[in-house]
Amino acid sequence: MTITISNLKITNNVLAGTVVGKLTALDDKGIVIKCSFVLMKQDGNYFRISNDKLITAWQGLLKPSDYSVVIRANGINTRFTDHATFTINVISAVVARRPLLLSTVWRAPPLSVLIGRGGALVRPPKPPGITTISYGPSFKYNNGFPTKYIASDTWSSTWAVDGNIYVGSNDTLGGWQGDTSGGRNTLISKLDGYTTAMTGTLINSMDAWGTFTQTGSDGRTYKIMSLISVHGTLIAVMSRQLFNFDTSPQLLEYDTQLIRSADFGASWTPMPPSMANPYTSPTFPGPFGPLVFVQYGKDYVGQTVDGSDNYVYAVHFPFAWNNNDDMYLGRVPIAIIRNMSLTPSTSDWQWYQSGGINGTWGNYSSKVSVLHLPQQLCLSTAQWMPAFNCYLMVQWQYPIWNPVLDTTITYWDAYWAVSLVGPWHLIPGRKTWNPNGLYMPAVIPTSIVSDGGKTGMIITAGNFIDTGPTGDYTLTLVPFICS
């Protein structure tokens, strides 16, 4: 009997959760035996098991060396047990750096370069990029209970043409001071600001999309994945979610429908065929993970970067709400997506393939990943940051999620990119939230207006198990500073 691993070498700069190698158990005849694997012993605490894979668990740079691990295999359908010792060779990464990336300090050119024709002083623009991000203490809306109360999550915000902040949220047990008694699957609301003094107001309780946890004929519930204002039209992404944490550590999404509102969320079209039931011909039928709009500013007006004056962009995580491997990029012409007379269709969308933002785009089946981070990509999106001439995306993950999800701890890792197609650069300084497990962070677009993103506010939610009146499951604000 033998236990094998597909790889024994890895660089020391990979992110936590990166797959080292696939584990396989074989009997005396070389036939694969289905097993569960257990990490019995190791040098340090640098590795862990995820299903049939050995993955990394360190953060930052690990000292290059050989590290020993002892792994036991237990047969699932066959009486089998064995163990093996593997030596993992962690090698130093040779990173090819182009000028002015994260670790490079920008310095002004010599004065002779700055002086232009006629002796005028000409200062070249500072190169794009964000080198640091820091977060302030989190603030819970429920701190004001009973005057202020909301128990909801998946806070997707957008800045509409009327100047207001509109938000979509999910799994509302009750909130906005009792406006949604009995709870709803999803809500559309309005915020009067982004400080600790802010107050939320209900716009639409979205009754047709179901009461709290109400499932349709497919056994799934509605969830709003994203919300955006485009030239006077609010557009929301509605997914069908299978709440299956009892059998799977990932929440799967299906049959996604785009819906639109011309009256700031008071009414929406198309409506579901009946209360809480799926659309018969959804925009994206079948398994389809979160689609999350990229935010540029007020009503999607005023920017031209990446052709955002012609297209609405969205990042896409193809599999589940949490812990995906890849992020993809889709776009749709503004003239089509905001046209209330047109029925949203899969054929409206183009998916990035190659050659940069002006390169090749095609259908969904030929899409190419713009960011690959095994088991570390969750529902999130990008915000254009004018002060830095780049995008900011605060990604998040549950580090302990397989086989049992721990909702009390999350990691936030921030990335920047000059273009949505990448490359995406990690900003040093992982943020750990424990025990409140803040998840699905997103920049509130209005919060970066005054200085272009040097300071701002993130909207998020905490541990969805802690649902008490003053629990962590509520709208939460986190201030940030970038440089």
N, C-alpha and C positions, 0 to 999 in steps of 0.2 A: 504494500500500500504506500502511496506517495502523495505528497502535497507539493504543488509547483506554484511558482509566481512568474508572471510574464515579463517582469522587468525588475532590475536590481539597482538601477542608477537614476539619480535625479539631481537637478541643480538646487543650490541652497537658497535661491531667491523666489521660489514659487510661493503662491498663496496657500493659506491653510485650506484643506479640502481637495488639493490636487491629487489625482490618482497616481500612485507609484506603480502598481501592477495589479493584474487580475489573478485571483487565487483559484486554483483548480485541484480537486481531489480525485485520484485515480485508484482503482483497485489493482489487484495483481495482474489482471489481463489488460490493463491500460484503459479500462472503461471509466468514463467520468461518473462520479457519484455526487448527487446533489447534497450539499452540506451547508451547515451554518459554520461561520468561522469566528474564533475568539482570539483576541490578542492576550496571551498569557503573561508575557514578560518582554521588556524592552530596555535599551539603554536610554535613559531619560524619559521624557514624555512627549515624543516628537511625532508619533504615528497613532492612527486608530483604524478600526475596521468599519467599512460601510458596505453592507451586503457581502459581496464576494470580492471586494477590492480593499487593498491596503492604501490608505490615503494619508496625506501629511496633516500635522496638527500644530506645527510651530508657526510663529508669527515673526515677520522681519527676516533677517538673515541668520541661518543656522551655520555653525562652524563646520567647514568641510571636513568630513571624516567618514569612517565606517561605523555604522550603527546596527547593532544586533536586535532582532525581534524573534520571539517564539510564538508561533501561531498554531492553534489546535483546530482541527476539523471534526465536526460531529455530524454524522449522517442524518438526513431528514427522513427519508423513506427506507433507508437501508441501515442495518446495524454496522456502524463504522465509526471509529474514532482513531485519531492519530495526531501527531504534532510534528512540526518541523522548525528548524532554526534557519533564518535567512540573514544575510549581511547586506544592508542597504548602503550603497556607496553614494554619499552626498558630496557632490563636487561643486567647486566654485563656479559661479555663472560668469561668463565673459559677455558683458553687456556692451553692445555697440551703441554708443551715444551720439546722437546728432547734437549740434550746438544748441544751447538755450533750452534744454529740457528741464525736468524737475530739479535736478541737483545743481544746475548751473546758475550762478549769480549774475544777473544782468549788470553790465557796467557801460557807462556812456562812452562813445567813441572819443578819440582825442579832439581837442579844440579845433585842430586844423581840418578835421573832417566835418565838424559842425558848421564852419563858416562857409556860406555859399557865395553865389555871385553878388557883387556889390558889397561884400563884407557883412551881409545880414546873417544873424545867427539862426541856423536851421537845426532843429532837434529831431532826429529820426524817431519814429514811434517805438515805444517799448514792445518787445516781442510778446506774442500771446502766451497765455498759460497761467495756471494757479499753482503756486508752490506750497502754500500752507492753508489749512482750514482748521478752525477751532470752534467748539460748540459751547454755548452757555448752559446754565441749568434749565431743565425742562419745567414747563408750567402746565398743570392740568386744569382744564375748564371746570371740572367738577370740584375744584378747590372752593368754588363759590356756592356749593350745595347748601340749602335747597334753592337759593335764588337763581343759581346757574347750574344747569345739569344737562348732559347729553351722554348717552352710552351708544357709541357708533364707531365705525372704523373705515378704512380705505378712503381717506380724505383727499379727494382730487379737486384742486382749486383752479379757477381761471378768472381773468380780469376782463370783464365785459365792456361793451361800448358805452354803457350808462355809467361807468366808473366804479361799479360794485364788484365785490369778490363773491363769486358763486361757487358752491361746493357740492359735490356728490359724495354720499357716504352710504355704508352698508350695515346690515345686521343691527338695526337700531332697536334696542330694548325699550327705549323711551327717551324723551329728551326735549330740548328747547323749552324747558320749564313746563313739560307736560303736554306739548302740542301733538305728540304722537303716542298717545295712550294705546297700549297693546302691542306696539312695535311694528316695524315695517322691514321688508327686505332691503329697500333702498330709499333714500331721501334726496331731494334737491333743496338746498338752503342758501342763505345769504349771510355773509359776515360783515359787520360794520367796521372792521379794522383787523389788525394783526398784532395788537399788543395784548398784555394781560388783562386789559380793561374791555376787550372786545366782547360782543354779544352776538349770538346766532339767532336767525329768524327763519322759520319754516316757510318755504315757497311752495313745495308740492310733496305730499306724503306718498306719492306714487302708488296708490292703492291697487291699481291694475296689475302691478308687478309683484304683489303679494304682501301679506302680513309677515311678521317676523318668523323666519324659518319655514314659511309655507312653500311646499314643493308643488311642482306641476305633474303632468302625466309621465314625465321622464324621470321623476324622482329627484329632480334638481331644483335649485333656487336661483333667483335673479341676483346678480351682483353688478354694480356699476364699476367698471375698470378705469374709466377716464372721462374727463369733462373738459371741453374747450369752447371758447367763444371765437367765432370766425366771421368777421364782417357783419356783425349784428345777429348771427345765428348761433345758438347754443347747440353743441353736438355732444352726445353721450355714447359711450360704448357699454352695451349691456350684454353680459355673459351669463351662461347657465353653468352653475358650479355644483359639483358633486361633493358634498361635505362628507368625506370618507376617512377622517383621521383615525377611526377605529381599525381600518384595514390598510391604510396607506399613509405615509408621512407627508405626502404631497396632495394639495387640493387641485383637482383637474378642472379645466374649463372647456365648454362646448358651445356650439350654436350661437355665435356672437352676432348681435344685431346693433347697427347704428341707428340711433333715434335723434330727432332734431326738434328744436323749439324756437319759434319766432317771437315769443313773448316773455323772454327771460325765465323760462322754466315753468310757467303757469300751466302750459299744455304741451303735449309731446306727440309726435307722429313718427312712425306708425305705432299703434297700440298693440299689445298682445291680443291674440285671438279670444282669450278669456282669462280671467284672473289667475295670475301666477303660472300660466301655461306657456310653453315655448312657441316661438314664431314658426309658422309652417315652412317658410322659405327665408331663413335668416341670411344676413349679409355674408357671413362666413360659416357655412354649415359644417357639422361634425366636430371632431376634436380641434380646438383652436385656443391657444393660451392667451394671456392678457395682451391687449393692444392698448398702448398708452401714448397719448398725444404729447409732442414736444411743445414747450411753451416759449414764446418769443416776446410777449408783452401785451399791451392793451388791445384786445379784439383782433389779435394776429395781424396787426398793421404796424408798419414803420421799420421793418427789417427786410433785408434782401439776401442775407447770408444763406448759402446753400440753396438759393432759389426759393426762399420762404415767402417771397412775394407772389409766387405762382402755385406753390404746392403746400399742402398741410402734411407734416411729417409725423410719424408715430413709430416708437420702438415696440418690438414684439418679442414676447417670450413664449415659445411655441407649445410648451407642454403644460405648465402648471403655474399656480399663483406663487409658489415658493421653490427655491433651490433648483433652478434650471441650469443647464450647461452653456446655453448660447443666447445672444441677443441679435435680432434681425432688425432691418429698417424698411419700412414701407412708406409710400407717399401716394397722395391723391390730389388731383387738381382742385384748387380752391373753388373755381367756378362750378364744379360738380358737387362737391360735398356740402356746400352751403345752399344749394338750389332745392328749395322745399318741394318743388314739383317733380323732382326725380327720386326714384326709389333707390336707396343705397344698394350697390352691387359689388360682388367680389371683383368683377371685371374692371371696376373703376380704379383699382389699386395696382401700383407697380412696386416691385420688390428689388432691392439692391443686389447686384451680382458682382460687378467688378469695375475697375477703372476710375475710381473716385466719384464724387458727387455728380459729375457730368458724364459719367461712363455708362455702363450697360445696366439697364433695369429690365425686369421681365416678370413672368408669372410666379405665383407662390411656390410652385414645385422646384423652381431653379434658384431660389433665394440663397444668399451666402451670409454667413455670420459676420457681424462687425465687431463682436466681442465674445471671446470664449473663456469662461471661468467655470470649470466643472463644479456643479452643485452649489454655486455661489450667487447666482443671478435670480433676483426676485422682482416682483412687480415694482417698478420705479420708472422715472423718466428723466429727461434732460431739460435744462433751463439755459437759455442764452444769457451770457453775462457780459454786457457791453463794456464794463470797465477792464475786462481782461481779453476781449475779442476771442472768446471761446465759450464752449458749453460746460456746464457743471452737472454732473449726475452723482447723487448720493445713493449708492447701492447699499443693500442690506441683506442679511442672511441669518438664518437660524443655524448656529454652529452645532447644536445638538438636535438632530431632527430624525435620525434613522437608527433604530426602528421606532423610537418613541420621541415625539416632538416635545422639547422643553421650551415653553412659551415665555419663560422668565428672562431669557438671555438672547440678545441679538448683537451682531456686529454691524457697524456702518463703515463702509469704505468709499471714499469719494474719488471721482475720476474727472479729468478734463480732456477736451478734444477740440481742435480747431474746426473740424468738420464732423458731421454725424456719422460718416462712414469710418471714422477713426484716422489714425490710431488713438485709442483711449489710454491716457496716462494716469497711473495711480498717484494720488496725492498722499504723501507719507502721513501716518498718524491715524491708525484705526481707533474708532470709538466703540467701546463696549457699554451696552445698556443692560444692567442687571441690578435689581430683579424686575424692573418695569418692562423690559423686553420691547422697546419702542420699534415699530415696524412701519414700512411703507412711507418713508420720509419724502416730502416734496417741497420745493421752494414755493412760497406764496409770491406770485409774480409782482404784485404791487410793492412788496417789501424791499425790492432792490432798485426802485426808481431813483431815490435820492442820490445814490453814489454808484450806480451801475453794477452793484453786486459785491462791493467791498464789505458790506454788512447786509444782513437780511434775516428772514424768519422762515423756518421750516415748520410745516404742519404734518403731524403724525398721530399715531395712536399707540396705546400700551397694551400689555398682556391681556389678551381677550378672554382669559379665564377669570381674571379679577374684575368682576362685573358689579361690585357693590356700588352704592350711591357715591362714594368718594374713591372708588377703585381706579386702577390704572387704565381700564378700558374706557377711554374718553378722548375727545379732541385734545391734543397736546401740542404746545408750541415750544420750539427750540431755536434760540437765536444763534447766528453763526457769523464769523468774521473770516474773510478770505484775503490773502495777499499774494 
